């Protein structure tokens, strides 16, 4: 029987208060890392996040599941996007300066967490973005609700979107460097767990093998 992976909870300071990262270590030295955020009202125990964690660990990569400060504080309603993004960037920077130093990085998350990862992909130095149940269009009666497709289109590194075929938030289209894996189920991504795992397993190692650790800006020595 394979041993359970070591899990280290880390409390990390952000402009919005403390966030919490649950760091999962593979059995050997990690070759890359996956940092994932939760949905707007959910947590890091969501089934699709747990599937992604297991796939990454089995491939020899470290995983950090991040709880945003509002969830650590016990609130369910998320703050505005700039607040979420600033907290996420602060967490990733601390992970890159600490336990995940010098490792190629893929960021991502489910639903709202996927949106945060897309908006901050450049700022975090990610080599890829994993979007689980990307909420393309908010459900509702208003036919003029704004699509979130520009958030996906702005990402300049490879993206994998895993989307339920009956997702009420719509179906993002594939694009250059953007793969869309359609699986059975809805926005919860709870029905076809084998297909979710297979899509991530096929994509994640290739992105991390091709990726290089982000270059960190450093001051030039005097003279």
Wavefront OBJ file of the C-alpha trace (Angstrom):
o trace
v 0.000 0.000 0.000
v 1.387 3.424 -0.979
v 2.003 5.750 1.896
v -0.146 8.813 2.342
v 1.586 11.973 1.115
v 2.949 14.348 3.720
v 0.753 17.410 4.146
v 2.079 20.609 5.701
v -0.323 23.466 6.513
v 1.274 26.881 6.095
v -0.222 30.187 7.211
v 0.844 32.939 4.838
v 0.270 36.664 5.200
v -1.507 38.593 2.446
v -2.865 42.144 2.101
v -6.268 40.732 3.144
v -5.084 38.792 6.173
v -3.776 35.251 6.566
v -4.260 32.651 3.858
v -3.610 28.956 4.333
v -1.717 26.635 1.983
v -1.910 22.868 2.368
v 1.394 21.648 0.919
v 1.418 18.049 -0.337
v 4.857 16.537 -0.943
v 5.510 13.607 -3.310
v 7.596 10.667 -2.168
v 10.704 11.814 -4.055
v 12.139 15.261 -4.700
v 9.472 17.194 -6.668
v 10.055 17.974 -10.328
v 7.432 20.692 -10.498
v 4.538 22.114 -8.549
v 0.821 22.713 -8.876
v -0.857 25.485 -6.852
v -4.662 25.400 -6.818
v -7.388 27.639 -5.431
v -10.968 26.808 -4.439
v -14.332 27.969 -5.731
v -16.159 31.052 -4.470
v -18.115 29.353 -1.686
v -16.243 26.077 -1.466
v -13.041 24.727 -0.042
v -9.942 22.777 -0.973
v -11.694 19.469 -0.314
v -13.670 19.710 -3.571
v -13.520 16.399 -5.495
v -11.896 17.833 -8.619
v -9.187 19.574 -6.589
v -8.472 16.303 -4.802
v -8.277 14.450 -8.128
v -5.818 17.009 -9.497
v -3.760 16.694 -6.317
v -3.504 12.924 -6.622
v -2.581 13.067 -10.325
v 0.158 15.627 -9.703
v 1.587 13.715 -6.752
v 1.627 10.461 -8.714
v 3.581 12.290 -11.436
v 6.172 13.450 -8.881
v 5.032 17.044 -8.413
v 4.341 18.969 -5.224
v 0.868 20.435 -4.714
v -0.314 23.421 -2.685
v -4.050 23.820 -2.092
v -4.684 27.416 -1.103
v -7.482 28.793 1.069
v -8.124 32.449 0.403
v -8.139 34.781 3.452
v -11.927 35.209 3.435
v -12.379 31.434 3.775
v -9.742 31.225 6.515
v -11.732 33.919 8.332
v -14.897 31.823 8.046
v -16.701 33.856 5.378
v -18.373 32.269 2.342
v -18.784 35.331 0.112
v -15.613 36.295 -1.756
v -14.344 39.875 -2.012
v -13.813 41.734 -5.278
v -11.503 40.300 -7.931
v -8.569 42.689 -7.240
v -8.583 41.638 -3.583
v -8.605 37.940 -4.473
v -5.830 38.440 -7.012
v -3.584 40.373 -4.635
v -3.918 37.714 -1.955
v -3.218 34.929 -4.465
v -0.095 36.641 -5.799
v 1.194 37.152 -2.255
v 0.700 33.464 -1.442
v 2.393 32.225 -4.613
v 5.345 34.574 -4.131
v 5.918 33.246 -0.613
v 5.670 29.643 -1.802
v 8.170 30.347 -4.595
v 10.552 31.978 -2.130
v 10.176 29.078 0.297
v 9.179 25.427 -0.126
v 8.569 25.621 -3.895
v 11.738 27.513 -4.776
v 13.299 26.806 -8.198
v 10.442 24.568 -9.378
v 8.405 25.146 -12.549
v 4.935 26.246 -11.503
v 1.436 25.507 -12.783
v -1.367 27.468 -11.139
v -5.092 26.893 -11.319
v -8.218 26.114 -9.388
v -11.891 25.395 -9.696
v -14.487 27.955 -10.780
v -13.578 31.291 -9.126
v -10.120 29.904 -8.331
v -9.570 29.219 -12.021
v -10.440 32.811 -12.857
v -7.951 34.097 -10.271
v -5.214 31.887 -11.718
v -5.914 33.150 -15.244
v -5.855 36.806 -14.246
v -2.587 36.402 -12.345
v -0.742 33.906 -14.568
v 1.836 36.421 -15.727
v 2.337 37.955 -12.278
v 2.959 34.554 -10.678
v 5.306 33.295 -13.404
v 3.152 30.235 -14.129
v 4.171 27.961 -17.019
v 0.595 26.683 -17.348
v -2.906 27.142 -15.932
v -5.350 24.380 -14.969
v -8.989 25.484 -14.993
v -11.511 23.153 -13.381
v -15.123 24.161 -14.208
v -14.301 27.617 -15.559
v -17.423 29.805 -15.046
v -17.656 31.302 -18.529
v -20.993 33.120 -18.154
v -22.905 33.623 -14.879
v -26.251 31.775 -15.004
v -29.365 33.910 -14.812
v -32.161 35.488 -16.772
v -30.175 38.448 -18.067
v -29.122 37.689 -21.630
v -26.536 40.449 -21.534
v -24.329 39.022 -18.803
v -20.699 39.532 -19.627
v -18.614 36.555 -20.711
v -15.379 35.838 -18.823
v -13.717 34.552 -22.011
v -11.287 37.524 -22.076
v -9.751 36.189 -18.855
v -8.910 32.946 -20.644
v -7.808 34.709 -23.810
v -5.345 36.866 -21.868
v -3.347 33.857 -20.649
v -0.176 33.443 -22.713
v 0.894 30.017 -21.393
v -0.756 26.623 -22.024
v -4.195 26.198 -20.445
v -6.250 23.092 -19.734
v -9.964 23.591 -19.090
v -11.831 20.580 -17.679
v -15.543 21.293 -18.109
v -18.721 19.314 -17.442
v -20.827 18.900 -20.572
v -23.896 20.202 -18.694
v -22.155 23.065 -16.895
v -24.713 25.836 -16.371
v -21.920 28.394 -16.732
v -21.354 27.439 -20.368
v -18.571 25.822 -22.366
v -15.333 27.714 -23.052
v -14.012 27.236 -26.585
v -10.593 25.752 -27.315
v -7.948 28.116 -28.593
v -4.248 28.482 -29.263
v -2.496 26.726 -26.379
v -5.898 26.148 -24.730
v -7.217 22.591 -24.487
v -10.808 21.975 -23.414
v -11.562 18.512 -22.020
v -15.326 17.893 -21.910
v -16.407 15.324 -19.323
v -19.733 14.012 -18.114
v -21.451 16.026 -15.424
v -22.112 19.618 -14.463
v -20.278 22.470 -12.729
v -19.536 20.311 -9.697
v -17.327 17.930 -11.737
v -18.319 14.989 -9.535
v -19.646 12.486 -12.076
v -16.788 11.244 -14.266
v -13.763 11.348 -12.011
v -11.757 8.950 -14.191
v -12.096 11.281 -17.198
v -11.056 14.281 -15.105
v -7.962 12.449 -13.899
v -7.094 11.261 -17.408
v -7.281 14.777 -18.858
v -5.024 16.224 -16.160
v -2.650 13.259 -16.306
v -2.148 13.711 -20.051
v -1.576 17.475 -19.866
v 0.171 18.339 -16.611
v 3.492 16.470 -16.912
v 4.112 17.754 -20.444
v 3.627 21.362 -19.363
v 5.852 20.992 -16.315
v 8.564 19.156 -18.262
v 8.636 21.947 -20.810
v 8.438 24.704 -18.237
v 11.344 26.426 -16.575
v 11.358 28.129 -13.202
v 10.351 31.794 -13.550
v 13.207 34.231 -13.649
v 13.330 36.320 -10.513
v 14.316 39.954 -10.826
v 17.333 40.781 -8.697
v 19.233 44.006 -8.170
v 22.485 44.314 -10.091
v 25.621 44.454 -7.951
v 27.209 47.877 -7.647
v 30.023 48.795 -9.951
l 1 2 3 4 5 6 7 8 9 10 11 12 13 14 15 16 17 18 19 20 21 22 23 24 25 26 27 28 29 30 31 32 33 34 35 36 37 38 39 40 41 42 43 44 45 46 47 48 49 50 51 52 53 54 55 56 57 58 59 60 61 62 63 64 65 66 67 68 69 70 71 72 73 74 75 76 77 78 79 80 81 82 83 84 85 86 87 88 89 90 91 92 93 94 95 96 97 98 99 100 101 102 103 104 105 106 107 108 109 110 111 112 113 114 115 116 117 118 119 120 121 122 123 124 125 126 127 128 129 130 131 132 133 134 135 136 137 138 139 140 141 142 143 144 145 146 147 148 149 150 151 152 153 154 155 156 157 158 159 160 161 162 163 164 165 166 167 168 169 170 171 172 173 174 175 176 177 178 179 180 181 182 183 184 185 186 187 188 189 190 191 192 193 194 195 196 197 198 199 200 201 202 203 204 205 206 207 208 209 210 211 212 213 214 215 216 217 218 219 220 221 222 223
